[in-house]
Amino acid sequence: MDESLEYLARVQQLRRERMTGKRRMLFLDSGAPAGSHVRPDEWRVIEEFDGYEWRAVGLAPNYPSAAAYVHRQHPEA
């Protein structure tokens, strides 16, 4: 049993490490993710995963602006 708990803890840690720094964009009003074809001219909130939770890091006035930020490389990368 202890081995399986250690294994699960390690899997979770690796997942957090892999996800850390990932960004996503959500609608500002509903918080729902959507594709570029859905309301492309509406505001988006940009979130980044810090290893434990998604945190808001910015706002964008439309999908193209949000996508440019979300998909740009991190300075430390």
N, CA and C of each residue as an Amber inpcrd file, in Angstrom:
protein
   231
   0.8150000  -1.1980000   0.0000000   0.0000000   0.0000000   0.0000000
   0.8570000   1.2610000   0.0000000   1.9510000   1.2820000   0.7830000
   2.8060000   2.4570000   0.8420000   3.4370000   2.7530000  -0.5150000
   3.8340000   1.7000000  -1.2250000   4.4320000   1.9120000  -2.5370000
   3.4510000   2.5780000  -3.4850000   2.2030000   2.1820000  -3.4390000
   1.2370000   2.7740000  -4.3530000   0.9770000   4.2360000  -3.9970000
   0.9900000   4.5800000  -2.7060000   0.8130000   5.9840000  -2.3210000
   2.0130000   6.8200000  -2.7510000   3.2050000   6.2650000  -2.5960000
   4.4040000   6.9640000  -3.0530000   4.3680000   7.1440000  -4.5660000
   3.9430000   6.1120000  -5.2550000   3.8410000   6.1850000  -6.7130000
   2.8420000   7.2680000  -7.1260000   1.6780000   7.2880000  -6.5060000
   0.6640000   8.2940000  -6.8380000   1.1520000   9.7030000  -6.5270000
   1.8690000   9.8630000  -5.4290000   2.4220000  11.1730000  -5.0740000
   3.4350000  11.6190000  -6.1210000   4.2520000  10.7190000  -6.5810000
   5.2600000  11.0530000  -7.6020000   4.5980000  11.4020000  -8.9340000
   3.5710000  10.6550000  -9.3100000   2.8370000  10.9530000 -10.5410000
   2.2280000  12.3430000 -10.4600000   1.6240000  12.6760000  -9.3240000
   1.0260000  13.9980000  -9.1490000   2.0800000  15.0960000  -9.2100000
   3.2390000  14.8580000  -8.6010000   4.3220000  15.8300000  -8.6370000
   4.8050000  16.0570000 -10.0710000   4.9730000  14.9930000 -10.8220000
   5.4160000  15.1100000 -12.2120000   4.3860000  15.8680000 -13.0540000
   3.1080000  15.6030000 -12.7860000   2.0480000  16.3180000 -13.5070000
   2.1050000  17.8130000 -13.2110000   2.2860000  18.1450000 -11.9390000
   2.3860000  19.5620000 -11.5720000   3.5780000  20.2190000 -12.2510000
   4.7090000  19.5310000 -12.2550000   5.9060000  20.0760000 -12.8910000
   5.6820000  20.2930000 -14.3820000   5.0190000  19.3390000 -15.0240000
   4.7510000  19.4390000 -16.4580000   3.7870000  20.5870000 -16.7670000
   2.8130000  20.8020000 -15.8890000   1.7890000  21.8290000 -16.1120000
   2.2330000  23.2270000 -15.6920000   3.2130000  23.3200000 -14.8060000
   3.6410000  24.6270000 -14.3030000   4.0720000  25.5180000 -15.4590000
   3.5230000  26.7090000 -15.4730000   3.8310000  27.6650000 -16.5290000
   2.8940000  27.6070000 -17.7200000   2.0540000  26.5960000 -17.7950000
   1.0960000  26.5080000 -18.8980000   0.0980000  27.6460000 -18.7670000
  -0.3520000  28.1530000 -19.8780000  -1.3240000  29.2430000 -19.8980000
  -2.6010000  28.8070000 -20.6060000  -3.6900000  29.4760000 -20.2300000
  -4.9540000  29.2530000 -20.9080000  -5.7340000  30.5610000 -20.9170000
  -6.7280000  30.6280000 -21.7970000  -7.5730000  31.8200000 -21.8620000
  -9.0280000  31.4170000 -21.6850000  -9.7470000  32.2330000 -20.9340000
 -11.1490000  31.9790000 -20.6470000 -11.9340000  33.2590000 -20.8940000
 -13.2330000  33.1140000 -21.1500000 -14.0640000  34.3010000 -21.2780000
 -14.0840000  35.0560000 -19.9580000 -14.0090000  36.3600000 -20.0220000
 -14.0030000  37.1730000 -18.8200000 -15.3370000  37.0880000 -18.0790000
 -16.4390000  37.0170000 -18.8150000 -17.7580000  37.0360000 -18.1670000
 -18.1710000  35.6860000 -17.5800000 -17.8810000  34.5870000 -18.2670000
 -18.3730000  33.2890000 -17.8090000 -17.2730000  32.3740000 -17.2720000
 -16.0250000  32.6660000 -17.5890000 -14.9390000  31.8030000 -17.1540000
 -14.8390000  30.5070000 -17.9400000 -15.5580000  30.4260000 -19.0370000
 -15.5560000  29.2050000 -19.8460000 -14.5030000  29.2930000 -20.9530000
 -13.7920000  28.1910000 -21.2060000 -12.8790000  28.1720000 -22.3430000
 -13.6720000  27.9970000 -23.6390000 -13.1400000  28.4990000 -24.7410000
 -13.8230000  28.3570000 -26.0260000 -12.8190000  28.5540000 -27.1530000
 -13.1810000  28.0950000 -28.3050000 -12.3350000  28.2240000 -29.4830000
 -12.3440000  29.6260000 -30.0530000 -11.4690000  29.8590000 -31.0200000
 -11.3210000  31.1890000 -31.6010000 -12.5670000  31.6520000 -32.3410000
 -13.3860000  30.7220000 -32.8010000 -14.5800000  31.0840000 -33.5590000
 -15.7390000  31.5270000 -32.6670000 -15.6170000  31.3060000 -31.3540000
 -16.6870000  31.6570000 -30.4310000 -16.4040000  33.0410000 -29.8560000
 -17.2170000  34.0120000 -30.2140000 -17.1310000  35.3890000 -29.7110000
 -15.6820000  35.9100000 -29.7370000 -15.0590000  35.9840000 -30.9170000
 -13.6440000  36.3560000 -31.0000000 -13.3420000  37.7860000 -30.5590000
 -14.3490000  38.6450000 -30.5130000 -14.1030000  40.0450000 -30.1610000
 -14.3880000  40.3530000 -28.6940000 -14.5710000  39.3450000 -27.8700000
 -14.8540000  39.5800000 -26.4540000 -13.6040000  39.3990000 -25.6050000
 -13.6160000  40.0360000 -24.4510000 -12.5060000  40.0000000 -23.5170000
 -12.2320000  38.5830000 -23.0180000 -10.9450000  38.3000000 -22.8030000
 -10.5080000  37.0170000 -22.2540000  -9.6190000  37.2900000 -21.0330000
  -9.7380000  36.4390000 -20.0380000  -8.8000000  36.4560000 -18.9250000
  -7.7510000  35.3880000 -19.2150000  -6.4960000  35.7100000 -18.9440000
  -5.4000000  34.7790000 -19.1930000  -4.9290000  34.2510000 -17.8470000
  -4.8560000  32.9320000 -17.7440000  -4.4320000  32.2960000 -16.5040000
  -3.1780000  31.4640000 -16.7520000  -2.3900000  31.3300000 -15.7070000
  -1.1710000  30.5150000 -15.7680000  -1.1750000  29.5660000 -14.5690000
  -0.7790000  28.3250000 -14.8130000  -0.7350000  27.3280000 -13.7490000
   0.5690000  27.4790000 -12.9820000   0.4820000  27.6070000 -11.6450000
   1.6820000  27.8240000 -10.8290000   2.1760000  26.5660000 -10.1250000
   1.6070000  25.4320000 -10.4730000   1.9970000  24.1850000  -9.8360000
   0.9250000  23.6500000  -8.9040000   0.0140000  24.5360000  -8.5080000
  -1.0550000  24.1220000  -7.6010000  -2.4220000  24.6300000  -8.0380000
  -2.4730000  25.7880000  -8.7060000  -3.7510000  26.3390000  -9.1360000
  -3.5420000  27.2710000 -10.3250000  -4.6270000  27.5640000 -11.0070000
  -4.6060000  28.5200000 -12.1000000  -4.7420000  29.9170000 -11.5020000
  -3.8550000  30.8370000 -11.8980000  -3.8790000  32.2170000 -11.4080000
  -4.0040000  33.1700000 -12.5850000  -4.8500000  34.1790000 -12.4140000
  -5.0100000  35.1970000 -13.4520000  -3.7120000  35.9940000 -13.5750000
  -3.2430000  36.1480000 -14.8130000  -2.0160000  36.9090000 -15.0540000
  -2.2260000  38.0560000 -16.0300000  -3.4300000  38.1540000 -16.6030000
  -3.6680000  39.2470000 -17.5280000  -5.0430000  39.2080000 -18.1510000
  -5.3260000  40.2720000 -18.8830000  -6.5730000  40.3970000 -19.6340000
  -6.2350000  40.7380000 -21.0710000  -7.0850000  40.3060000 -21.9790000
  -6.9000000  40.6230000 -23.3920000  -8.2510000  41.0450000 -23.9670000
  -8.2710000  42.0480000 -24.8290000  -9.5390000  42.5690000 -25.3560000
 -10.2180000  41.6600000 -26.3750000  -9.4820000  40.6860000 -26.9130000
 -10.0760000  39.8020000 -27.9180000  -9.2520000  38.5200000 -28.0350000
  -9.7550000  37.5870000 -28.8260000  -9.0720000  36.2970000 -28.9610000
  -7.6650000  36.4230000 -29.5520000  -7.4660000  37.1850000 -30.6420000
  -6.1080000  37.2460000 -31.1980000  -5.0700000  37.7690000 -30.1960000
  -5.4330000  38.7600000 -29.4110000  -4.5030000  39.2900000 -28.4060000
  -4.2270000  38.2600000 -27.3260000  -5.2610000  37.5680000 -26.8790000
  -5.0880000  36.5350000 -25.8550000  -4.2170000  35.4000000 -26.3820000
  -4.4700000  34.9750000 -27.6040000  -3.7040000  33.8770000 -28.1920000
  -2.2300000  34.2550000 -28.3400000  -1.9640000  35.4970000 -28.7140000
  -0.5770000  35.9330000 -28.8570000   0.1640000  35.8290000 -27.5290000
  -0.5100000  36.1850000 -26.4280000   0.1260000  36.1010000 -25.1140000
   0.2560000  34.6530000 -24.6430000  -0.8030000  33.8880000 -24.7910000
  -0.8120000  32.5080000 -24.2980000   0.2380000  31.6600000 -25.0110000
   0.4370000  31.8790000 -26.2810000   1.3290000  31.0210000 -27.0620000
   2.7510000  31.5480000 -27.1930000   3.0380000  32.7230000 -26.6160000
   4.4240000  33.2130000 -26.6950000   5.2880000  32.4540000 -25.7010000
   6.5660000  32.4230000 -25.9740000   7.4980000  31.6940000 -25.1310000
   7.7790000  32.4760000 -23.8480000   7.9890000  31.7350000 -22.7630000
   8.3800000  32.3530000 -21.5050000   9.8110000  32.8760000 -21.6470000
  10.1370000  33.9990000 -21.0050000  11.5140000  34.5180000 -21.0970000
  12.5550000  33.5290000 -20.5790000  12.1830000  32.7180000 -19.5620000
  13.1470000  31.7840000 -19.0000000  13.2440000  30.4900000 -19.7940000
  12.4070000  30.3180000 -20.8200000  12.4140000  29.0820000 -21.6040000
  13.5300000  29.0780000 -22.6120000
